[in-house]
Structures are given as C-alpha cells and as structure tokens.
Amino acid sequence: MSKVYLGMRGDIIHPGIINIINEGAKRGELLVGLLTDSAIAAHKRLPFLTYEQRKQVIEHIKGVSQVVPQEDWSYIPNLRKYKPDIIIHGDDWKSGPLKQERDAVFAVMHELGGAVVEIPYTPGVNTSALQTAMTELGTTPDVRLKMLKRLMENKPVVRIMEAHSALSGLIIEHLEIEKENGIRSFDGMWSSSLTDSTSKGKPDIEAVDLTARLQSLSDILECTTKPIIFDGDTGGKPEHFVFTVRTLERNGISAVIIEDKVGLKKNSLFGTEVVQELSAIPDFCDKISAGKRAQVTKDFMIFARLESLIAGRSLEDAFERAKAYVKAGADGIMIHSKETSGEDIKAFCAGFRAEYTHIPLILVPTTYHQFTERELASWGGTIIIYANHMLRASYPAMVQVAKTILTHERALEAEALCMPIKAILELIPGGK
C-alpha cells in the first residue's frame, strides 16, 4: 500500500481540510505531518490550539493512519525521513510565498522516486478569513494569559509593541507584512506606564493608579486577543503588589514587570540626570516572593527589571541583583539602559546567559535601536519590547494636522495626512 504524506497546521478544520484528507486516504496509508507550534510561529501567528490539542483532533479524523510532528516549516526534512510514495497538497501553492517550497518538494520527490499530487483548492473556503473571524470573536482571560509562555517556548524571539489605547491595540492585533520567510507580525502588547500616563496628560511618576490604568487596559482587552505584558513600575508596597498580581492575572494579563527603584519614580531614560534610588536587594526580593505567592495560576509571570545601569552602577551590581531576583522567584529579567552603544546590554546578556540558559531575558532597545531582533536574540534576548513608539508616532502626526489646518484656515490640505472617513468607519467590526 502506498504511503501518502500530508503536511498541515490543523488549527482550523474546514471542508477543504476534510476533502484533502479524503483524497489522501484514497491513495494509500495517510501519514499526516502536523506542524509543531515552533514551526508555525516562525512564519505565522501561533495557532489557537496547542500541538497536542491539534494532534488529538487530527488523529480522530477518518482516513488518517498516523500523525507525526513536522518540526520545520519546510516539508523536506520529513520527506527525507519518512520517504513517502506520494505527497499530497492543495494546488494553491503554485504561486505566492509557498512556490519556492513547492519547487523543492518536486525536486526531492523526484529524487525519492515518488509523486506529488495537487488537489484543486476548495472554493468558498478562506483559511485567513476564518482566522480573522475567530480573532474577532475574541478570547478568554485564561487563553490569553497562557499565550506568552507558549510564544516564548516556540519562537527564537518574541516581538512586543506598546499599546496605550484600543486603537493602538487594534493595529498591533491585525497588522501583518509578508516577507520571504513568512508573515511578520507583533506577538503581543506592552501596557506602558509612560505612554498610559502621557495619553492621560499626567507625568510618569506613578500618578496614575492601578484602577485608572485598568480602565485603559480594559478597552484594549475588549478588542484584541494577543498577550499583554503590564508595566508595573516599582510594584508599590509588597502588601499592595499582591493585589496587583491577582487583579492582572484575573484579567488575563500574561506578565507584570516591576523595577527595583524606590521613592518618587523618575523615568529611567533620564538616567543619572535625576536621582535614581535603587531598592535594597532583600526588600525587592521580598516583593517578588510576595507576588509569586499571591498568583493563582502557574502561567502568570513576574519579571524583575534591573535599574543598575540606569542609576550609573556597575555590571557587577546588575549581576548580583539578577541572581538574587531569580532566586527569589522572578520568572525573567529585564535589563535596561539609556546608553546608545548597547555594549553594556550586550555584556550583561553574555554574563547572564553564562549563568542562566533558560531564564527569559527581556530587552528594550529604545536607545540602542540600531540592533535588529536577530542580533538581540543572538545576545540571549527572549522578548524584545518596543516600549513607547506608538504614542511617540501619534503625537507628531496630530501636531502636523493641527498646524496644517491653522496655517490654511481650512481642512483641505490636511486631508492627505488623514485616514479616510470611510476607512475609519470600517476599521472596527460592526462600524459599517
């Protein structure tokens, strides 16, 4: 009996998937190569279901003989491993980003003496549209909460963008660009105290309390599904921080980052221009431990933010603090600096990774923005946060429109700088 290979994601089962499974089963013993989370995440959005959940579904579909992991986006490694007589695929890969993969598959199957069978694409089925529809249905706090850990387990680097409003959250939720190696998008959002305070017309000194922060966060939660990391500033008193942890966890926030400073908060990018007083290590460790004891699920995370370099202290001080915070239960370490060379961050990453190979390391390249995500990942970075760019971009755009209207005493010249009204109306589902 012929061995037939079918590679698939298996996240959304629709008539097109059933049809190609049936066609494969007609031709022999059907071996389904189910793409792992990591294989998918490198090229597209992380699937809604985990690999094990998807495997359980596919195994119970009539016609499937066996399900094996496909750990690479390319079919080639599994074709060489299992040496099927036939590979079956929809004919939609004749053009577009999968054409190069199609050519490689034909070459390998010719080498193996096998055949490629292309099945006409099922009309009326659009997987991307189905995924969009599922996203618009929303998510639950539990699913969103777990998503960040899944991303860290399956991507070489997790890309996070600042969101300060529902509109900025929608951009992060839906924006995608197509590159040679797949679809590029943001993996999640950063709820920044700086941009949230600024958008409310308040200074970044913890003047906006948790209740007010949660109002903005609630707007974002209602219209997005991607995971959120919350900027918890200093975390406040340990007795108060435990309630912050419970509140964020209950709302489906994946992680909180707290910084090891005390006193009236001054933004880190002021560096030593202002007084940056660091917390005593035992006190900050107690705060981390209190937060970890307070959380209900194992999926919520507390990241400790090191301000040693911001305060003008040595790398040794940063290493000492990092070790203590990890021992106290911190799920990850964020290292911050206002230096533009990035050399201090790179040196810290090297020392930290020599000691800890698996503890998440969060980098915020606001000042050392010349480095690519690939370079930062090579240093040991796990999560890259673009911490304030959405708000910084919106302000000059609004000022320019306002100036243009003042200058010309009419709105005509400003139209080229604005989004069309029709596009605004259609931006939100149900707005048309």
The 8 nearest C-alpha neighbors of each residue, nearest first, counted from 0:
[[1, 27, 2, 28, 26, 3, 84, 29],
 [2, 0, 27, 84, 28, 3, 26, 85],
 [1, 3, 28, 83, 84, 27, 29, 85],
 [4, 2, 85, 29, 86, 83, 28, 30],
 [5, 3, 86, 30, 31, 83, 29, 85],
 [6, 4, 31, 87, 32, 86, 30, 7],
 [7, 5, 32, 31, 33, 4, 74, 34],
 [6, 8, 33, 9, 34, 32, 5, 31],
 [7, 9, 34, 10, 33, 6, 39, 35],
 [10, 8, 7, 11, 53, 12, 33, 57],
 [9, 11, 8, 46, 48, 53, 12, 47],
 [10, 12, 9, 13, 126, 130, 129, 8],
 [13, 11, 16, 9, 10, 14, 17, 15],
 [12, 14, 15, 16, 11, 17, 124, 126],
 [15, 13, 17, 16, 18, 12, 124, 121],
 [14, 16, 18, 121, 13, 17, 19, 124],
 [17, 15, 19, 18, 14, 13, 12, 20],
 [18, 16, 14, 20, 15, 19, 21, 13],
 [19, 17, 15, 21, 16, 20, 14, 22],
 [18, 20, 22, 16, 21, 17, 23, 15],
 [21, 19, 23, 17, 22, 18, 24, 16],
 [20, 22, 24, 18, 19, 23, 17, 25],
 [23, 21, 19, 25, 20, 24, 18, 26],
 [22, 24, 20, 21, 26, 25, 29, 19],
 [23, 25, 21, 62, 26, 27, 29, 22],
 [26, 24, 22, 23, 27, 21, 62, 28],
 [27, 25, 24, 23, 22, 1, 3, 28],
 [28, 26, 1, 24, 2, 0, 25, 3],
 [27, 29, 2, 3, 64, 1, 24, 30],
 [30, 28, 3, 64, 63, 24, 23, 27],
 [29, 31, 4, 65, 3, 64, 66, 5],
 [32, 30, 66, 5, 6, 33, 4, 65],
 [31, 33, 6, 69, 67, 68, 5, 66],
 [34, 32, 68, 69, 7, 8, 31, 6],
 [33, 35, 69, 8, 38, 68, 70, 7],
 [36, 34, 38, 70, 37, 50, 69, 68],
 [35, 37, 39, 38, 40, 50, 153, 45],
 [36, 38, 153, 40, 35, 39, 154, 41],
 [39, 37, 71, 72, 35, 70, 36, 40],
 [38, 40, 36, 37, 41, 42, 43, 45],
 [41, 39, 45, 37, 43, 42, 44, 38],
 [40, 42, 39, 38, 154, 43, 37, 181],
 [43, 41, 181, 182, 40, 39, 180, 183],
 [44, 42, 40, 182, 39, 41, 45, 181],
 [43, 45, 40, 46, 39, 42, 184, 186],
 [44, 46, 40, 39, 43, 36, 47, 150],
 [47, 45, 48, 10, 44, 49, 36, 39],
 [46, 48, 10, 45, 49, 11, 142, 44],
 [49, 47, 46, 52, 53, 10, 50, 51],
 [48, 50, 52, 51, 53, 47, 36, 46],
 [49, 51, 53, 52, 35, 54, 36, 48],
 [52, 50, 54, 53, 49, 55, 48, 56],
 [53, 51, 49, 55, 54, 50, 48, 56],
 [52, 54, 50, 56, 55, 51, 9, 48],
 [55, 53, 51, 57, 56, 52, 50, 58],
 [54, 56, 52, 58, 53, 57, 51, 59],
 [55, 57, 53, 54, 59, 58, 52, 60],
 [56, 58, 54, 60, 59, 55, 53, 9],
 [59, 57, 55, 56, 60, 54, 63, 66],
 [58, 60, 57, 56, 61, 55, 63, 54],
 [61, 59, 57, 58, 63, 62, 56, 17],
 [62, 60, 63, 59, 21, 58, 20, 64],
 [61, 63, 24, 64, 60, 21, 20, 29],
 [64, 62, 29, 61, 65, 60, 58, 30],
 [65, 63, 29, 30, 28, 62, 66, 58],
 [64, 66, 30, 63, 31, 67, 29, 58],
 [65, 67, 31, 30, 32, 58, 33, 68],
 [68, 66, 32, 33, 31, 69, 65, 30],
 [69, 67, 33, 32, 70, 34, 35, 66],
 [70, 68, 34, 32, 33, 71, 35, 67],
 [69, 71, 35, 38, 68, 34, 72, 37],
 [70, 72, 38, 73, 69, 74, 34, 76],
 [71, 73, 38, 39, 74, 70, 34, 69],
 [74, 72, 71, 75, 100, 76, 69, 77],
 [75, 73, 77, 76, 78, 72, 71, 6],
 [74, 76, 78, 73, 77, 79, 104, 107],
 [77, 75, 79, 78, 74, 80, 73, 71],
 [78, 76, 80, 79, 75, 74, 81, 69],
 [77, 79, 75, 82, 80, 81, 76, 74],
 [78, 80, 76, 82, 77, 81, 75, 107],
 [79, 81, 77, 78, 82, 76, 75, 83],
 [80, 82, 78, 83, 79, 77, 4, 76],
 [83, 81, 78, 79, 80, 84, 111, 77],
 [84, 82, 2, 85, 3, 81, 4, 78],
 [83, 85, 113, 2, 1, 3, 114, 82],
 [86, 84, 3, 114, 83, 113, 115, 4],
 [87, 85, 4, 115, 3, 5, 116, 114],
 [86, 88, 116, 5, 117, 115, 4, 85],
 [89, 87, 117, 118, 90, 116, 86, 5],
 [88, 90, 118, 117, 91, 120, 119, 92],
 [89, 91, 117, 119, 92, 118, 120, 93],
 [90, 92, 89, 93, 120, 94, 119, 88],
 [93, 91, 97, 94, 98, 90, 101, 95],
 [92, 94, 98, 91, 90, 95, 101, 97],
 [95, 93, 98, 92, 97, 96, 91, 99],
 [94, 96, 97, 98, 92, 93, 91, 99],
 [95, 97, 98, 179, 94, 99, 181, 92],
 [98, 96, 100, 92, 99, 95, 101, 94],
 [99, 97, 101, 94, 93, 100, 92, 96],
 [98, 100, 102, 101, 97, 103, 96, 95],
 [99, 101, 103, 97, 98, 102, 104, 73],
 [102, 100, 98, 104, 99, 103, 97, 105],
 [101, 103, 99, 105, 100, 104, 106, 98],
 [102, 104, 100, 106, 101, 105, 107, 99],
 [105, 103, 101, 107, 106, 102, 108, 100],
 [106, 104, 108, 102, 103, 107, 109, 101],
 [105, 107, 103, 109, 104, 108, 110, 102],
 [106, 108, 110, 104, 109, 105, 111, 103],
 [107, 109, 113, 111, 105, 110, 106, 112],
 [110, 108, 112, 106, 107, 111, 113, 105],
 [109, 111, 107, 108, 112, 106, 113, 105],
 [112, 110, 108, 109, 113, 107, 82, 84],
 [111, 113, 109, 110, 108, 114, 84, 107],
 [114, 112, 84, 108, 111, 85, 109, 83],
 [113, 115, 85, 108, 84, 116, 86, 112],
 [114, 116, 86, 85, 87, 117, 105, 108],
 [117, 115, 87, 86, 114, 88, 118, 85],
 [116, 118, 88, 90, 89, 87, 115, 119],
 [117, 119, 89, 90, 88, 120, 116, 19],
 [120, 118, 90, 89, 121, 117, 91, 122],
 [119, 121, 89, 90, 91, 122, 118, 15],
 [120, 122, 15, 124, 119, 123, 14, 18],
 [123, 121, 124, 120, 15, 125, 119, 14],
 [122, 124, 121, 125, 15, 120, 14, 126],
 [125, 123, 122, 121, 126, 15, 14, 13],
 [126, 124, 128, 127, 129, 123, 122, 130],
 [125, 127, 129, 128, 130, 124, 11, 13],
 [126, 128, 130, 129, 125, 131, 132, 124],
 [127, 129, 131, 125, 130, 126, 132, 124],
 [130, 128, 126, 132, 131, 127, 133, 125],
 [131, 129, 127, 133, 132, 128, 126, 134],
 [132, 130, 128, 134, 129, 133, 127, 135],
 [131, 133, 129, 135, 134, 130, 128, 136],
 [134, 132, 130, 136, 135, 131, 129, 137],
 [133, 135, 131, 136, 132, 137, 130, 224],
 [136, 134, 132, 137, 133, 131, 222, 428],
 [137, 135, 133, 134, 132, 138, 131, 222],
 [138, 136, 135, 134, 224, 223, 133, 222],
 [137, 139, 224, 142, 143, 140, 136, 134],
 [138, 140, 142, 141, 143, 137, 251, 224],
 [251, 141, 139, 143, 142, 250, 144, 138],
 [140, 142, 144, 139, 143, 251, 145, 249],
 [143, 141, 139, 145, 144, 140, 146, 138],
 [144, 142, 140, 146, 226, 145, 141, 251],
 [143, 145, 253, 251, 141, 252, 142, 146],
 [146, 144, 142, 143, 298, 147, 148, 141],
 [145, 147, 149, 143, 148, 144, 226, 150],
 [148, 146, 150, 149, 145, 226, 253, 151],
 [149, 147, 151, 150, 146, 145, 152, 298],
 [150, 148, 146, 152, 147, 151, 153, 145],
 [149, 151, 147, 153, 148, 152, 154, 146],
 [152, 150, 148, 149, 153, 154, 147, 157],
 [153, 151, 149, 150, 148, 154, 37, 155],
 [152, 154, 37, 150, 151, 36, 149, 40],
 [155, 153, 156, 151, 150, 37, 40, 152],
 [154, 156, 381, 153, 376, 157, 151, 41],
 [155, 157, 381, 154, 382, 376, 158, 380],
 [156, 158, 382, 383, 186, 381, 154, 151],
 [157, 159, 383, 186, 185, 382, 384, 156],
 [160, 158, 384, 187, 188, 186, 185, 383],
 [161, 159, 385, 188, 189, 384, 386, 162],
 [160, 162, 189, 386, 188, 387, 385, 190],
 [163, 161, 168, 167, 190, 164, 189, 188],
 [162, 164, 195, 194, 167, 190, 161, 191],
 [165, 163, 167, 166, 162, 168, 219, 215],
 [164, 166, 219, 168, 218, 167, 169, 222],
 [167, 165, 169, 168, 164, 170, 219, 163],
 [166, 168, 170, 162, 164, 169, 165, 163],
 [169, 167, 165, 171, 162, 166, 170, 219],
 [170, 168, 172, 166, 171, 167, 165, 173],
 [169, 171, 167, 168, 172, 173, 174, 166],
 [170, 172, 168, 169, 173, 174, 185, 167],
 [173, 171, 169, 170, 168, 223, 174, 225],
 [172, 174, 170, 171, 169, 175, 184, 131],
 [175, 173, 170, 171, 184, 172, 176, 185],
 [176, 174, 184, 183, 173, 182, 177, 185],
 [175, 177, 183, 182, 178, 184, 174, 181],
 [178, 176, 182, 181, 183, 175, 179, 180],
 [177, 179, 181, 180, 182, 176, 183, 96],
 [178, 180, 181, 96, 177, 182, 97, 42],
 [181, 179, 178, 42, 182, 96, 177, 41],
 [182, 180, 42, 178, 179, 177, 183, 43],
 [181, 183, 177, 43, 42, 176, 178, 175],
 [184, 182, 176, 175, 177, 181, 178, 42],
 [185, 183, 175, 174, 186, 182, 176, 44],
 [184, 186, 158, 187, 159, 171, 160, 183],
 [187, 185, 158, 159, 157, 184, 225, 188],
 [186, 188, 226, 159, 225, 185, 227, 160],
 [189, 187, 227, 160, 159, 161, 162, 228],
 [188, 190, 161, 228, 160, 191, 227, 162],
 [189, 191, 229, 230, 162, 161, 228, 163],
 [192, 190, 230, 193, 194, 189, 195, 161],
 [191, 193, 195, 194, 230, 196, 190, 203],
 [194, 192, 203, 196, 191, 195, 197, 387],
 [195, 193, 197, 196, 191, 192, 198, 163],
 [194, 196, 192, 198, 163, 197, 193, 191],
 [197, 195, 201, 199, 193, 194, 198, 192],
 [198, 196, 200, 194, 199, 201, 195, 193],
 [197, 199, 195, 200, 196, 194, 163, 201],
 [198, 200, 196, 197, 201, 195, 194, 207],
 [201, 199, 197, 198, 196, 202, 195, 203],
 [200, 202, 196, 197, 199, 203, 206, 207],
 [203, 201, 204, 196, 197, 206, 200, 205],
 [202, 204, 193, 196, 205, 201, 266, 192],
 [203, 205, 264, 206, 202, 265, 263, 266],
 [206, 204, 207, 203, 264, 208, 232, 192],
 [205, 207, 204, 208, 202, 203, 201, 196],
 [208, 206, 205, 211, 196, 212, 209, 201],
 [209, 207, 211, 210, 206, 212, 205, 213],
 [208, 210, 212, 211, 213, 207, 243, 214],
 [209, 211, 213, 212, 208, 214, 207, 215],
 [210, 212, 214, 213, 209, 208, 207, 215],
 [213, 211, 209, 214, 210, 215, 208, 216],
 [212, 214, 216, 210, 211, 215, 217, 209],
 [213, 215, 217, 211, 216, 212, 210, 218],
 [216, 214, 218, 213, 217, 212, 164, 219],
 [215, 217, 213, 219, 214, 218, 220, 212],
 [216, 218, 220, 214, 219, 215, 213, 221],
 [219, 217, 165, 215, 221, 216, 220, 214],
 [220, 218, 165, 216, 217, 221, 222, 168],
 [221, 219, 217, 223, 218, 222, 216, 224],
 [220, 222, 218, 219, 223, 217, 137, 165],
 [221, 223, 220, 219, 169, 165, 218, 137],
 [224, 222, 220, 225, 172, 221, 219, 169],
 [223, 225, 138, 137, 143, 226, 134, 220],
 [224, 226, 187, 223, 143, 172, 227, 186],
 [227, 225, 187, 143, 147, 146, 253, 188],
 [226, 228, 188, 252, 253, 187, 189, 229],
 [227, 229, 254, 189, 255, 253, 190, 188],
 [230, 228, 255, 190, 231, 189, 254, 256],
 [229, 231, 191, 256, 232, 190, 192, 255],
 [230, 232, 257, 234, 256, 255, 229, 233],
 [233, 231, 257, 234, 230, 258, 192, 256],
 [234, 232, 258, 257, 235, 260, 231, 259],
 [233, 235, 231, 240, 257, 232, 236, 237],
 [236, 234, 233, 240, 239, 237, 232, 238],
 [235, 237, 239, 238, 240, 234, 286, 233],
 [238, 236, 286, 240, 239, 289, 235, 241],
 [237, 239, 236, 240, 241, 242, 289, 235],
 [240, 238, 236, 237, 241, 242, 235, 243],
 [241, 239, 237, 243, 242, 234, 238, 235],
 [240, 242, 290, 244, 243, 239, 293, 238],
 [243, 241, 245, 240, 244, 239, 246, 238],
 [244, 242, 240, 246, 241, 245, 247, 239],
 [243, 245, 241, 247, 242, 246, 248, 290],
 [244, 246, 242, 248, 243, 247, 294, 249],
 [247, 245, 243, 249, 244, 248, 242, 250],
 [246, 248, 250, 252, 244, 249, 245, 243],
 [247, 249, 245, 251, 250, 252, 246, 244],
 [248, 250, 246, 247, 251, 245, 140, 252],
 [251, 249, 247, 248, 140, 252, 246, 144],
 [140, 250, 252, 144, 248, 249, 143, 141],
 [253, 251, 247, 227, 144, 248, 250, 254],
 [254, 252, 144, 299, 227, 228, 226, 147],
 [255, 253, 300, 228, 299, 301, 252, 229],
 [254, 256, 229, 301, 228, 231, 230, 302],
 [255, 257, 302, 230, 231, 303, 301, 229],
 [256, 258, 231, 233, 232, 303, 234, 304],
 [259, 257, 304, 233, 260, 232, 303, 305],
 [258, 260, 278, 277, 305, 233, 306, 283],
 [261, 259, 277, 278, 276, 258, 233, 275],
 [260, 262, 278, 276, 277, 263, 259, 233],
 [261, 263, 264, 276, 260, 275, 277, 265],
 [264, 262, 204, 265, 261, 205, 260, 276],
 [263, 265, 204, 262, 266, 205, 261, 203],
 [266, 264, 204, 267, 263, 275, 203, 273],
 [265, 267, 268, 269, 264, 203, 204, 270],
 [266, 268, 269, 270, 309, 265, 337, 306],
 [267, 269, 270, 337, 266, 309, 336, 265],
 [270, 268, 267, 272, 266, 273, 271, 265],
 [271, 269, 309, 268, 267, 272, 310, 337],
 [270, 272, 273, 310, 269, 274, 311, 275],
 [273, 271, 270, 269, 274, 275, 268, 310],
 [274, 272, 271, 275, 269, 270, 265, 266],
 [273, 275, 276, 271, 272, 265, 310, 270],
 [276, 274, 310, 273, 277, 271, 265, 260],
 [277, 275, 260, 261, 274, 278, 262, 310],
 [276, 278, 260, 259, 261, 275, 279, 306],
 [279, 277, 260, 259, 261, 280, 283, 282],
 [278, 280, 282, 281, 283, 277, 259, 260],
 [279, 281, 283, 282, 278, 284, 320, 323],
 [282, 280, 284, 283, 279, 285, 323, 278],
 [283, 281, 285, 279, 284, 280, 286, 278],
 [284, 282, 286, 280, 285, 281, 278, 259],
 [285, 283, 281, 287, 286, 327, 282, 324],
 [284, 286, 288, 282, 283, 287, 289, 281],
 [287, 285, 237, 283, 289, 284, 288, 290],
 [288, 286, 284, 290, 289, 285, 291, 283],
 [289, 287, 291, 285, 290, 286, 327, 328],
 [288, 290, 286, 292, 287, 291, 285, 293],
 [289, 291, 241, 293, 287, 288, 292, 244],
 [290, 292, 288, 293, 289, 294, 287, 328],
 [293, 291, 289, 290, 294, 288, 241, 295],
 [294, 292, 290, 291, 241, 289, 295, 245],
 [293, 295, 291, 292, 245, 296, 244, 290],
 [294, 296, 293, 297, 245, 248, 299, 292],
 [297, 295, 298, 294, 299, 248, 300, 144],
 [296, 298, 299, 295, 294, 300, 145, 291],
 [297, 299, 296, 145, 300, 144, 148, 253],
 [300, 298, 253, 254, 297, 296, 248, 144],
 [301, 299, 254, 330, 298, 253, 302, 255],
 [302, 300, 255, 330, 329, 254, 256, 303],
 [301, 303, 256, 331, 332, 330, 329, 255],
 [304, 302, 332, 257, 256, 333, 329, 258],
 [305, 303, 258, 333, 257, 334, 332, 256],
 [304, 306, 334, 307, 333, 259, 258, 335],
 [307, 305, 309, 308, 335, 310, 259, 304],
 [306, 308, 312, 310, 317, 309, 305, 311],
 [309, 307, 311, 312, 310, 336, 306, 313],
 [310, 308, 270, 306, 336, 307, 311, 267],
 [311, 309, 307, 308, 275, 312, 271, 270],
 [312, 310, 308, 309, 307, 271, 313, 270],
 [311, 313, 307, 308, 310, 316, 314, 309],
 [314, 312, 315, 316, 308, 317, 311, 307],
 [313, 315, 317, 316, 318, 347, 312, 308],
 [314, 316, 318, 313, 317, 319, 312, 320],
 [315, 317, 319, 313, 314, 318, 320, 312],
 [318, 316, 314, 320, 307, 315, 319, 321],
 [319, 317, 321, 315, 320, 316, 314, 322],
 [320, 318, 316, 322, 317, 321, 315, 323],
 [319, 321, 323, 317, 318, 322, 324, 316],
 [322, 320, 318, 324, 323, 319, 317, 325],
 [323, 321, 325, 319, 320, 324, 318, 326],
 [322, 324, 326, 320, 321, 325, 327, 319],
 [325, 323, 327, 321, 326, 322, 329, 284],
 [326, 324, 329, 328, 322, 327, 323, 321],
 [325, 327, 323, 324, 328, 322, 329, 284],
 [328, 326, 324, 325, 284, 288, 329, 323],
 [327, 329, 325, 326, 288, 330, 324, 287],
 [330, 328, 325, 331, 302, 324, 301, 303],
 [331, 329, 301, 302, 300, 328, 358, 325],
 [330, 332, 359, 302, 329, 358, 360, 303],
 [331, 333, 303, 360, 302, 304, 361, 359],
 [332, 334, 361, 304, 360, 303, 362, 305],
 [333, 335, 305, 304, 362, 332, 361, 336],
 [336, 334, 306, 305, 333, 363, 309, 308],
 [335, 337, 309, 338, 308, 334, 344, 306],
 [336, 338, 268, 366, 339, 309, 270, 335],
 [339, 337, 336, 340, 341, 366, 367, 343],
 [338, 340, 367, 366, 341, 337, 368, 336],
 [341, 339, 342, 338, 367, 343, 366, 369],
 [340, 342, 367, 344, 343, 339, 345, 338],
 [343, 341, 345, 340, 344, 346, 338, 339],
 [342, 344, 346, 345, 341, 347, 340, 314],
 [345, 343, 347, 341, 342, 346, 348, 336],
 [344, 346, 342, 348, 347, 343, 341, 378],
 [347, 345, 343, 349, 344, 348, 342, 350],
 [346, 348, 344, 350, 349, 345, 351, 343],
 [347, 349, 351, 345, 346, 350, 352, 378],
 [350, 348, 346, 352, 347, 351, 353, 345],
 [351, 349, 353, 347, 348, 352, 346, 354],
 [350, 352, 348, 354, 353, 349, 355, 347],
 [351, 353, 355, 356, 354, 349, 350, 348],
 [352, 354, 350, 351, 355, 349, 356, 348],
 [355, 353, 352, 351, 356, 350, 322, 349],
 [356, 354, 352, 357, 358, 351, 353, 350],
 [355, 357, 352, 358, 354, 353, 351, 379],
 [356, 358, 355, 359, 352, 360, 331, 381],
 [357, 359, 331, 355, 356, 360, 330, 332],
 [360, 358, 331, 381, 357, 332, 361, 330],
 [359, 361, 332, 380, 381, 333, 331, 358],
 [362, 360, 333, 382, 381, 380, 383, 332],
 [361, 363, 383, 333, 334, 380, 364, 382],
 [362, 364, 384, 365, 383, 385, 335, 386],
 [365, 363, 367, 368, 366, 362, 385, 384],
 [366, 364, 368, 363, 367, 385, 386, 337],
 [365, 367, 339, 368, 364, 337, 338, 336],
 [368, 366, 339, 364, 341, 369, 365, 340],
 [367, 369, 364, 370, 366, 365, 371, 339],
 [370, 368, 367, 371, 364, 366, 339, 340],
 [371, 369, 368, 374, 375, 372, 367, 364],
 [372, 370, 374, 373, 375, 369, 368, 376],
 [371, 373, 375, 374, 376, 370, 383, 156],
 [372, 374, 376, 371, 375, 377, 156, 370],
 [375, 373, 377, 371, 376, 372, 370, 378],
 [376, 374, 372, 378, 377, 373, 380, 371],
 [375, 377, 380, 373, 379, 378, 374, 372],
 [378, 376, 374, 379, 375, 373, 380, 372],
 [377, 379, 375, 376, 380, 348, 345, 374],
 [380, 378, 376, 377, 348, 381, 352, 375],
 [381, 379, 376, 360, 375, 382, 378, 361],
 [380, 382, 156, 360, 359, 361, 157, 376],
 [381, 383, 157, 361, 156, 380, 158, 362],
 [382, 384, 362, 158, 363, 159, 361, 157],
 [385, 383, 159, 363, 386, 160, 362, 382],
 [386, 384, 160, 161, 159, 387, 363, 388],
 [385, 387, 161, 384, 388, 160, 363, 189],
 [388, 386, 161, 389, 390, 385, 194, 391],
 [387, 389, 391, 390, 392, 386, 385, 161],
 [388, 390, 392, 391, 387, 161, 393, 162],
 [391, 389, 393, 392, 388, 387, 194, 394],
 [392, 390, 388, 389, 393, 394, 387, 395],
 [391, 393, 389, 390, 394, 388, 395, 396],
 [394, 392, 390, 396, 391, 395, 397, 389],
 [393, 395, 397, 396, 391, 392, 398, 390],
 [396, 394, 398, 397, 393, 399, 392, 391],
 [397, 395, 399, 393, 394, 398, 400, 392],
 [398, 396, 400, 394, 399, 395, 401, 393],
 [397, 399, 395, 401, 396, 400, 402, 394],
 [398, 400, 402, 396, 397, 401, 395, 403],
 [401, 399, 403, 397, 402, 398, 413, 404],
 [400, 402, 398, 404, 403, 399, 397, 405],
 [403, 401, 405, 399, 404, 400, 406, 398],
 [402, 404, 406, 400, 401, 405, 413, 399],
 [403, 405, 401, 409, 408, 410, 407, 406],
 [406, 404, 402, 408, 403, 407, 401, 409],
 [405, 407, 403, 404, 408, 402, 409, 401],
 [406, 408, 409, 404, 405, 403, 412, 410],
 [409, 407, 405, 404, 406, 410, 403, 411],
 [408, 410, 404, 407, 411, 405, 412, 406],
 [411, 409, 413, 404, 412, 414, 408, 407],
 [412, 410, 413, 414, 409, 404, 415, 407],
 [413, 411, 414, 410, 415, 403, 404, 407],
 [414, 412, 410, 416, 411, 415, 400, 403],
 [413, 415, 417, 416, 411, 412, 410, 418],
 [414, 416, 413, 417, 412, 418, 411, 419],
 [417, 415, 414, 413, 400, 418, 396, 412],
 [418, 416, 414, 415, 419, 413, 400, 420],
 [417, 419, 420, 422, 423, 416, 414, 415],
 [420, 418, 422, 421, 417, 423, 414, 424],
 [419, 421, 423, 422, 424, 418, 417, 425],
 [422, 420, 424, 423, 419, 425, 418, 426],
 [421, 423, 425, 419, 420, 424, 426, 418],
 [424, 422, 420, 426, 421, 425, 419, 418],
 [425, 423, 421, 430, 422, 426, 431, 420],
 [424, 426, 422, 431, 423, 427, 430, 421],
 [427, 425, 423, 424, 422, 428, 430, 421],
 [426, 428, 430, 425, 429, 424, 423, 431],
 [429, 427, 430, 426, 425, 431, 135, 424],
 [430, 428, 431, 427, 425, 426, 424, 135],
 [431, 429, 424, 427, 428, 425, 426, 423],
 [430, 425, 429, 424, 428, 427, 426, 421]]
